[in-house]
Amino acid sequence: MLALRRASNPIRGQLYHRGDFRSFYAKSGIPNACSDDVVGIHMPIQVIFGRCISSERFYFKTSVHQNFSLPRRGLSSQADSTSSPDETHLDGEFSDLGTPIPVDSTEEGNPGEKSEMESISELEPFDNDDFKENSLESSSPNKLELSDTETDTTGEDTLKKDNLFKFFKVVLAAGSRSVRIALDKWVEEGNLLDRNMISYTLAQLRRRSMLVKALQVTEWLEANKHIELVERDYSSHLSLIGKVYNLQIAEKYLDSIPKSFRGEVVYRTFLASCVAVGNLKKAEEVYNKMRDLDFPLSVFVCDQLLLLYRRLDKKKIADILLLMEKENLKPTAFTYRILIDIKGQSNDIAGMEQVVEAMEAEGFEPDTKTLTMVGKYYILGGLKEKAEAVLKKMEGGNLKENRWVCTSLPQMYASLGKIDDVKRVWEVCQSNPRLEEYAAVMEAYGLLGRIPDAEAIFEKMVETRKLLPSRCYSTLLEVYARYKLFAKGKDLAKRMVTSGCNIDVFSLNALVKLYIDAGEVEKADSILHKACENSKLRPMFWSYLTIMDRYADRGDIHNAEKIFQSLKQAGYEGPGRQYHTLLKAYVNAKTPAYGFRERMIVGKIFPNSVINAQLAQLENFKKKTTSSIFD
């Protein structure tokens, strides 16, 4: 239980989410840890935390400060140019950013089948302090299950597998502007349409990160009502709107859902969307609304809040754990993983180990993702022997029999500098490698700086498949970006577009970094803008911030403000990182930022010491400007 209290404290230890370990976050799917006091539920939590819980319902109260108050009806919250000559030609090369990924029949699997690549494709990256790439949310075992993942291929009314695939292929083959036409034609020809077909198709589109097309299917379904809609159908539609567009549009849709279908599942989905983009203020509003509607508090909701506060306000973590104790909600395996992540982020290795022990004591055997996370933090903490022990445990007695760990092991061995072990893992896979195994080994070679080996793995993958998912290209792009190999990255991006593969958020982020490091800030900005315009893609927070930071270094206030507005339009309105970067532009331009404090108040941002120091600098500029009037 003490670990739980420590988990609530702000992280003071060294943070390691940088450099070569960046790739770990895209694939590990694991949170960070808390210390031993984190989750011992053997004593009353009120005693451990030294406070009592009010019998009143727990709310968040909106205020300018982020003080969390259990007894009150409110959840306290605070978060809340010129082109180069060749630009036209290059823009044309990346003009088809929204092209769907073609798929051959070999990619068809069982309706309920999931792969590691699926979780990779749906990650919402986030910055370390603000919005850093984070796979924990996307891999949550208690993640809200929507109707597009519920597929039952048994029973009299279930479609045969071949018909299931046929409908999916019709949708997949349709152009981005002709999905509705293809669906109308399917029905007009007298073909059967039922929930299993829709569920399977949506699940496969999500797996391929073709969210725009999935959204078009749900829009058509709702407009034509060929099947009887249930709450989870509306929930799925809401989730896709949040991913493709932004929270504002998703909220408008939520308000339009018939009241009889606007239940707990819909609000839980919207809460998860708010958490995904780190919008603290809106997430707390949704939570309060759910309490007002008397929806029962669930572990899912608490886990979402823990994910949110892990990034934005760690002081509130203890209050959520207190609430869970009061409501008699026992932590799930995923809850423990969040707490493990918190402890790992703070470099509290002893605390992390105690959480793992508490997890095992509650009957949860750490799975591959949890072990990967623990191993990662041992590596980051320089505890080589402990990391190797975790890797050995993951491998088990026979790596061939534990093939599923081969997507996690290569990067970890690479981070330990064990090239022979990377090769050994690849030998187990190379007779019939899966796409995620190709990507894992490519990434490992990238971490080791063995670029030719990474390229050889990529070419082998190209030989075995006619068409590749975008994540396979983006993995090599990220390797090129890490080592500033601009020409190679540019050629690979052209090859990606020529192959008919869409550029996803990972590829886009790598391209932005490539162009930024090459000094072509305007080109990076242009590519980011066209990606949003042509494919309705919502880039990573970090993609925007990387460009904004370079404009700020130049003192280019106009373009920094433009990126700042783009961040807001994309729904990234949570923490103050973008305000700090924007202020840097004004400081470097030696120009007063009039009304900036008021802007932060409107954005529900409370200035930290760094921002206050910047504002003080800008006050001096104001004084100089005023005094010059009298000179």
C-alpha positions in Angstrom: 0.0 0.0 0.0 2.9 2.3 0.7 3.8 1.9 -2.9 0.5 3.3 -3.9 1.2 6.4 -1.9 4.6 6.8 -3.5 3.1 6.4 -6.9 1.1 9.5 -6.3 4.2 11.7 -5.8 5.6 13.7 -8.6 8.5 11.9 -10.4 11.7 13.4 -9.1 14.2 10.8 -10.4 16.0 10.9 -13.7 13.9 10.3 -16.8 15.3 8.1 -19.4 12.8 8.4 -22.3 15.3 9.6 -24.7 17.7 8.6 -27.4 18.2 5.0 -28.4 15.5 3.7 -26.1 12.8 5.6 -28.0 11.9 2.6 -30.0 11.1 0.6 -26.8 8.1 2.8 -26.2 6.5 2.0 -29.5 6.5 -1.7 -29.0 6.8 -2.6 -25.3 3.3 -1.7 -24.5 4.2 -1.5 -21.0 3.8 1.1 -18.3 6.2 2.1 -15.6 6.4 1.0 -12.1 5.6 2.1 -8.6 7.4 1.2 -5.4 6.5 -1.5 -3.0 4.0 0.7 -1.3 2.1 1.0 -4.5 -0.4 -1.7 -4.4 -0.5 -3.6 -1.2 -4.1 -4.0 -0.7 -3.7 -6.0 2.4 -4.3 -3.0 4.7 -7.0 -0.4 4.6 -5.9 2.2 2.2 -7.2 5.0 4.5 -4.6 3.9 7.1 -1.8 3.7 4.6 -2.5 7.1 3.2 -3.2 8.6 6.6 -6.5 10.1 5.5 -10.2 9.2 5.4 -12.4 9.2 2.3 -15.6 11.2 2.4 -18.8 9.3 1.9 -19.8 11.9 -0.6 -19.4 11.0 -4.3 -16.0 11.8 -5.7 -16.0 14.6 -8.2 -13.4 16.8 -9.9 -13.8 20.5 -9.4 -12.7 22.8 -12.2 -10.5 25.6 -11.0 -7.4 27.5 -12.0 -5.3 25.4 -9.7 -4.9 21.7 -9.8 -5.9 20.8 -6.3 -7.6 17.5 -6.0 -10.4 17.3 -3.4 -12.0 14.1 -2.5 -14.9 15.2 -0.3 -16.3 17.8 -2.8 -18.6 17.6 -5.8 -15.9 18.4 -8.2 -12.7 17.1 -9.6 -10.1 19.8 -9.3 -8.3 20.4 -12.5 -5.8 22.6 -14.1 -4.6 21.4 -17.3 -6.1 22.1 -19.1 6.6 31.2 -45.6 8.8 30.7 -48.3 9.3 27.5 -50.4 12.5 26.3 -51.9 12.7 25.9 -55.7 12.2 22.1 -55.6 9.3 22.2 -53.1 6.6 21.9 -55.6 8.1 18.8 -57.1 8.6 17.2 -53.7 5.1 18.0 -52.5 3.8 16.2 -55.5 5.7 13.1 -54.4 3.9 13.1 -51.1 0.5 14.2 -52.4 -1.2 10.9 -52.0 -0.6 10.6 -48.2 -4.0 9.1 -47.6 -3.9 6.1 -49.9 -5.1 3.0 -48.2 -2.8 0.0 -47.7 -3.6 -2.7 -50.2 -3.7 -6.2 -48.6 -3.2 -9.5 -50.2 -5.2 -12.6 -49.2 -2.4 -13.9 -47.1 -3.1 -11.3 -44.5 -6.5 -12.5 -43.7 -6.7 -14.1 -40.3 -9.2 -15.3 -37.9 -11.8 -12.7 -37.0 -10.6 -12.3 -33.5 -6.9 -12.6 -34.3 -4.7 -9.8 -33.1 -1.0 -9.2 -33.8 1.6 -6.9 -32.3 1.5 -4.8 -35.4 -2.1 -4.0 -34.6 -1.2 -2.4 -31.3 1.6 -0.6 -33.0 -0.6 0.9 -35.6 -3.0 2.4 -33.2 -0.5 4.0 -30.8 -1.1 7.6 -29.8 2.4 8.9 -29.2 3.2 11.4 -26.4 6.1 13.3 -25.2 7.8 12.3 -22.1 6.4 15.1 -20.0 3.6 16.1 -22.2 2.8 13.9 -25.1 5.4 11.1 -25.5 5.0 8.0 -27.6 3.2 5.6 -25.3 1.9 2.1 -26.1 0.5 1.4 -22.7 -3.0 2.8 -23.4 -3.3 1.0 -26.7 -2.4 -2.4 -25.2 -4.6 -2.2 -22.2 -6.2 -5.6 -21.4 -9.2 -3.9 -20.1 -9.4 -1.5 -23.0 -13.0 -0.8 -23.9 -14.2 -3.4 -26.2 -16.2 -2.0 -29.0 -18.6 -3.7 -31.3 -16.1 -3.8 -34.1 -14.0 -6.3 -32.2 -16.9 -8.6 -31.4 -17.0 -11.3 -34.1 -18.6 -14.6 -33.7 -18.2 -17.1 -36.5 -20.3 -19.9 -35.1 -24.0 -20.5 -35.2 -26.7 -20.8 -37.9 -26.9 -17.1 -38.7 -23.1 -16.6 -39.0 -21.6 -16.0 -42.4 -19.1 -18.4 -43.8 -15.5 -17.2 -43.6 -15.1 -16.7 -47.4 -18.1 -14.4 -47.5 -16.7 -12.5 -44.5 -13.5 -12.0 -46.4 -15.3 -11.1 -49.6 -17.1 -8.2 -48.0 -13.9 -7.0 -46.3 -12.1 -7.1 -49.7 -14.8 -5.0 -51.3 -14.4 -2.3 -48.7 -10.6 -2.5 -48.9 -10.5 -2.2 -52.7 -12.8 0.8 -52.7 -11.1 4.2 -53.1 -11.3 6.6 -50.2 -14.1 8.5 -52.0 -16.0 5.5 -53.2 -16.5 3.4 -50.0 -20.2 4.4 -49.7 -20.8 3.6 -53.4 -19.2 0.1 -53.0 -21.3 -0.6 -49.9 -24.5 0.5 -51.6 -23.7 -1.7 -54.6 -23.1 -4.7 -52.2 -26.6 -4.3 -50.8 -28.3 -3.6 -54.2 -26.8 -6.8 -55.6 -28.7 -8.7 -52.9 -25.6 -9.8 -50.9 -26.0 -10.6 -47.3 -25.0 -8.0 -44.7 -24.9 -8.7 -41.0 -23.1 -7.6 -37.8 -20.3 -10.2 -38.1 -19.3 -8.8 -41.5 -19.3 -5.3 -40.2 -17.4 -6.2 -37.0 -14.7 -8.1 -38.9 -14.2 -5.4 -41.5 -13.9 -2.7 -38.9 -11.5 -4.7 -36.9 -9.3 -5.4 -39.9 -9.4 -1.7 -41.0 -8.3 -0.6 -37.5 -5.6 -3.2 -37.6 -4.2 -1.6 -40.7 -4.6 1.8 -39.3 -7.1 2.7 -42.0 -9.2 4.7 -39.6 -10.7 7.1 -42.2 -12.1 4.2 -44.2 -13.4 2.6 -41.0 -15.1 5.8 -40.2 -16.7 5.9 -43.6 -18.1 2.4 -43.0 -19.7 3.5 -39.7 -21.1 6.7 -41.2 -22.7 4.6 -44.0 -24.0 2.1 -41.5 -25.6 4.7 -39.4 -27.1 6.6 -42.3 -28.7 3.6 -44.0 -29.6 1.5 -40.9 -29.2 -1.9 -42.7 -28.7 -3.5 -39.3 -30.2 -2.6 -36.0 -27.8 -0.3 -34.2 -26.9 -0.8 -30.5 -25.0 1.4 -28.1 -21.6 -0.1 -29.0 -22.1 0.8 -32.7 -22.5 4.4 -31.7 -19.5 4.0 -29.4 -17.3 2.7 -32.2 -18.4 5.6 -34.4 -17.5 8.0 -31.6 -14.1 6.5 -31.1 -13.2 6.7 -34.8 -14.3 10.4 -35.0 -12.1 11.2 -32.0 -9.1 9.5 -33.7 -9.7 10.9 -37.2 -10.8 14.4 -36.3 -10.7 15.8 -32.8 -12.5 15.9 -29.5 -14.7 18.9 -30.4 -16.2 17.0 -33.4 -16.5 13.8 -31.3 -18.3 15.7 -28.6 -20.8 17.1 -31.1 -21.5 13.6 -32.4 -21.9 12.3 -28.8 -24.6 15.0 -28.2 -26.4 13.8 -31.4 -26.6 10.2 -30.4 -30.2 9.2 -29.4 -30.6 9.5 -25.7 -31.6 5.8 -25.3 -28.2 4.8 -26.7 -26.1 7.4 -24.8 -25.1 5.2 -22.0 -22.1 4.2 -20.0 -20.2 2.6 -22.9 -20.5 5.8 -25.0 -19.2 8.0 -22.2 -16.4 5.6 -21.4 -15.3 5.7 -25.0 -15.3 9.5 -25.0 -13.3 9.5 -21.8 -10.7 7.2 -23.4 -10.5 9.6 -26.3 -9.9 12.6 -24.0 -7.2 10.6 -22.2 -5.6 9.6 -25.5 -4.9 13.3 -26.4 -4.1 14.3 -22.9 -6.9 16.7 -22.5 -7.2 16.8 -18.7 -9.9 19.4 -18.4 -12.3 17.6 -20.8 -11.5 14.2 -19.3 -12.5 15.4 -15.9 -15.6 17.0 -17.2 -16.6 13.7 -18.8 -15.9 11.9 -15.5 -18.1 14.3 -13.6 -20.8 13.9 -16.2 -20.7 10.1 -15.8 -21.1 10.5 -12.0 -24.0 12.9 -12.5 -25.7 10.3 -14.7 -25.2 7.7 -11.9 -23.1 5.3 -14.0 -21.3 2.8 -11.8 -17.6 3.5 -11.3 -15.5 0.9 -13.1 -11.9 -0.2 -13.0 -11.7 0.9 -16.7 -12.6 4.5 -15.8 -10.1 4.5 -12.9 -7.4 3.1 -15.1 -8.0 5.8 -17.7 -7.7 8.4 -15.0 -4.4 6.8 -13.8 -3.1 6.9 -17.4 -4.0 10.6 -17.6 -2.5 11.6 -14.3 0.6 9.5 -14.9 1.4 12.0 -17.7 -0.1 15.2 -16.4 -0.6 15.4 -12.7 1.0 12.6 -10.6 -0.2 14.2 -7.4 -3.7 12.9 -8.1 -2.7 9.2 -8.6 -3.0 8.5 -4.9 -6.5 10.0 -4.9 -7.6 7.6 -7.6 -6.2 4.7 -5.7 -8.0 5.9 -2.6 -11.2 6.1 -4.6 -10.7 2.5 -5.9 -10.3 1.3 -2.3 -13.4 3.1 -1.2 -15.5 1.7 -4.1 -14.0 -1.8 -3.5 -12.5 -1.9 -7.0 -9.6 -4.3 -7.1 -6.6 -3.4 -9.3 -6.4 -5.4 -12.5 -3.2 -6.6 -14.1 -3.3 -3.4 -16.2 -3.6 -1.2 -13.2 -0.4 -2.8 -11.8 1.3 -2.2 -15.1 0.5 1.5 -14.9 1.9 1.7 -11.4 5.0 -0.2 -12.5 5.4 2.3 -15.3 5.2 5.2 -12.8 7.9 3.7 -10.6 10.1 2.9 -13.6 9.8 6.5 -14.9 11.0 7.8 -11.6 13.9 5.3 -11.6 12.5 3.8 -8.4 13.7 0.3 -9.2 13.1 -1.0 -5.6 9.6 0.3 -5.8 9.0 -1.2 -9.2 10.1 -4.6 -7.9 7.7 -4.3 -4.9 4.8 -3.6 -7.2 5.7 -6.7 -9.2 5.7 -8.7 -6.0 2.3 -7.2 -5.0 1.0 -8.1 -8.5 2.1 -11.7 -8.1 0.7 -11.9 -4.6 -2.7 -10.9 -6.0 -2.5 -13.8 -8.4 -1.5 -11.9 -11.6 1.4 -13.6 -13.3 3.4 -10.9 -15.2 2.9 -11.4 -19.0 5.3 -10.7 -21.8 4.5 -7.0 -21.9 4.9 -6.5 -18.2 8.2 -8.4 -18.2 9.3 -6.3 -21.2 8.6 -3.2 -19.3 10.4 -4.4 -16.2 13.4 -5.4 -18.3 13.4 -2.1 -20.1 13.7 -0.2 -16.8 16.4 -2.5 -15.6 18.3 -1.6 -18.8 17.7 2.1 -18.4 18.8 1.9 -14.8 22.1 0.2 -15.8 21.1 -3.1 -14.0 22.4 -5.4 -16.7 22.3 -8.7 -14.7 18.7 -8.1 -13.6 17.7 -7.3 -17.2 19.4 -10.4 -18.5 17.5 -12.5 -15.9 14.2 -11.0 -17.1 15.1 -11.8 -20.7 15.9 -15.4 -19.8 12.6 -15.7 -18.0 10.8 -14.3 -21.1 12.6 -16.8 -23.4 11.6 -19.8 -21.2 13.2 -23.1 -21.8 12.6 -23.1 -25.5 12.5 -19.9 -27.6 10.8 -21.7 -30.5 8.0 -22.7 -28.3 7.7 -19.1 -26.9 7.8 -17.5 -30.3 5.5 -14.7 -29.3 8.4 -13.0 -27.3 10.5 -12.6 -30.4 8.9 -9.2 -31.0 10.2 -7.9 -27.7 13.6 -9.5 -27.3 15.6 -8.0 -30.2 15.4 -4.4 -29.0 16.2 -5.3 -25.5 19.2 -7.4 -26.5 20.3 -4.5 -28.8 20.0 -2.1 -25.9 22.4 -4.3 -23.9 24.7 -4.4 -26.9 24.2 -8.2 -27.4 24.4 -8.5 -31.2 24.8 -12.3 -31.0 21.5 -12.6 -29.1 19.7 -10.4 -31.7 21.0 -12.8 -34.4 20.0 -15.8 -32.4 16.4 -14.6 -32.0 16.3 -13.8 -35.7 17.4 -17.3 -36.6 14.4 -18.7 -34.7 12.1 -16.4 -36.8 13.7 -16.2 -40.2 12.3 -19.4 -41.7 8.8 -17.9 -41.6 9.0 -14.5 -40.0 5.9 -12.4 -39.2 5.8 -8.7 -40.1 6.2 -7.6 -36.5 9.3 -9.8 -36.1 10.8 -8.2 -39.2 10.1 -4.8 -37.7 11.5 -5.8 -34.3 14.8 -7.0 -35.7 15.1 -4.0 -38.0 14.7 -1.7 -35.1 17.3 -3.7 -33.1 19.9 -3.4 -35.8 19.0 0.3 -35.9 19.7 0.7 -32.2 23.1 -1.1 -32.7 23.9 1.3 -35.6 24.1 -1.6 -38.1 22.3 0.2 -40.9 23.2 -2.3 -43.7 21.8 -5.1 -41.6 18.5 -3.2 -41.0 18.3 -2.5 -44.7 18.9 -6.2 -45.6 16.0 -7.2 -43.3 13.8 -4.7 -45.0 14.6 -6.0 -48.5 14.0 -9.5 -47.4 10.6 -8.4 -46.1 9.9 -6.7 -49.4 10.8 -9.9 -51.3 8.3 -12.0 -49.3 5.3 -9.7 -49.7 4.1 -7.7 -52.6 2.6 -4.9 -50.4 3.7 -3.9 -46.9 1.9 -2.1 -44.1 3.1 1.4 -43.5 4.6 0.5 -40.2 7.2 -1.7 -41.9 8.4 1.4 -43.9 8.2 3.7 -40.9 10.5 1.4 -38.8 13.3 1.8 -41.3 12.5 5.5 -41.7 12.9 6.0 -38.0 16.3 4.3 -38.2 17.3 6.7 -40.9 16.0 9.7 -38.9 17.9 8.6 -35.8 21.2 8.7 -37.7 20.3 11.8 -39.8 20.5 9.8 -43.1 18.4 12.4 -45.0 19.0 11.1 -48.6 18.2 7.5 -47.7 15.1 8.6 -45.8 13.8 10.7 -48.6 14.3 7.9 -51.1 12.5 5.4 -48.8 9.6 7.8 -48.4 9.3 8.1 -52.2 9.4 4.3 -52.5 6.7 4.0 -49.9 4.3 6.3 -51.7 5.1 4.7 -55.1 4.3 1.3 -53.7 0.7 2.5 -52.8 1.3 2.5 -49.1 -0.1 5.3 -47.0 2.2 7.4 -44.8 1.1 6.9 -41.2 1.8 9.1 -38.2 5.1 7.2 -37.5 6.4 7.7 -41.0 5.3 11.3 -40.9 7.1 11.9 -37.6 10.3 10.3 -39.0 10.1 12.5 -42.2 9.6 15.6 -40.1 12.7 14.8 -38.1 14.7 14.0 -41.2 13.9 17.4 -42.8 14.4 19.3 -39.6 17.8 17.8 -39.1 18.7 18.7 -42.7 17.8 22.3 -41.9 14.6 22.3 -44.1 12.1 23.5 -41.5 9.7 24.9 -44.1 9.7 21.6 -46.0 8.9 19.6 -42.8 6.1 22.1 -42.1 4.8 21.7 -45.6 4.8 17.9 -45.5 3.0 17.9 -42.2 0.4 20.3 -43.5 -0.3 18.3 -46.6 -0.6 15.1 -44.7 -3.3 16.6 -42.6 -5.0 18.2 -45.6 -4.9 15.2 -47.9 -5.6 12.3 -45.6 -7.3 13.8 -42.5 -4.3 12.4 -40.6 -3.8 13.7 -37.1 0.0 13.9 -36.7 1.8 13.2 -33.4 2.1 15.9 -30.9 5.9 15.5 -31.2 5.8 16.2 -35.0 4.2 19.6 -34.4 6.4 20.4 -31.5 9.7 19.5 -33.3 8.8 22.1 -36.0 7.5 24.6 -33.6 10.7 24.3 -31.5 12.9 25.1 -34.6 10.8 28.1 -35.4 11.1 29.2 -31.8 14.9 28.9 -32.0 14.8 31.3 -34.9 12.6 33.7 -33.1 10.0 33.2 -35.9 6.9 34.2 -34.0 4.5 34.0 -37.0 5.2 30.4 -37.8 5.5 29.3 -34.2 2.0 30.8 -33.5 0.7 29.0 -36.6 2.0 25.6 -35.3 0.5 26.5 -31.9 -2.9 26.9 -33.5 -2.5 23.7 -35.4 -1.8 21.8 -32.1 -5.1 23.2 -30.7 -7.0 22.2 -33.8 -5.6 18.7 -33.6 -6.9 18.4 -30.1 -3.6 18.7 -28.2 -4.6 21.2 -25.6 -3.4 19.6 -22.4 -0.1 20.4 -20.8 2.0 23.6 -21.0 4.9 22.3 -23.2 3.6 24.1 -26.3 3.2 27.4 -24.3 6.8 27.1 -23.2 8.0 26.6 -26.8 5.9 29.5 -28.1 7.3 31.8 -25.4 10.7 30.8 -26.5 10.0 32.3 -29.9 9.0 35.6 -28.3 12.1 35.6 -26.1 14.4 34.8 -29.0 12.7 37.5 -31.1 13.1 39.9 -28.1 9.5 40.9 -28.6 6.9 41.4 -25.8 4.1 38.8 -25.6 1.2 40.9 -24.6 -1.7 39.1 -22.9 0.1 35.8 -22.7 -0.8 35.1 -19.1 -4.4 35.6 -20.0 -4.1 33.2 -22.9 -2.8 30.6 -20.4 -5.7 31.2 -18.0 -8.1 30.6 -20.9 -6.3 27.4 -21.7 -6.4 26.3 -18.0 -2.6 26.2 -17.8 -0.9 27.1 -14.6 2.6 28.5 -15.3 5.5 26.5 -13.9 8.9 28.0 -12.9 10.3 27.8 -16.4 7.4 29.6 -18.0 7.4 32.2 -15.2 11.1 32.9 -15.9 10.3 33.4 -19.6 7.4 35.7 -18.8 9.8 37.7 -16.6 12.2 38.1 -19.5 9.3 39.3 -21.7 8.4 41.9 -19.1 11.8 43.4 -19.5 11.2 43.7 -23.2 8.0 45.6 -22.4 9.8 48.0 -20.2 12.5 48.7 -22.9 9.8 49.2 -25.5 8.0 51.6 -23.3 11.1 53.6 -22.3 12.1 53.9 -25.9 9.0 56.0 -26.5 10.5 58.8 -24.4 14.0 58.6 -25.8 
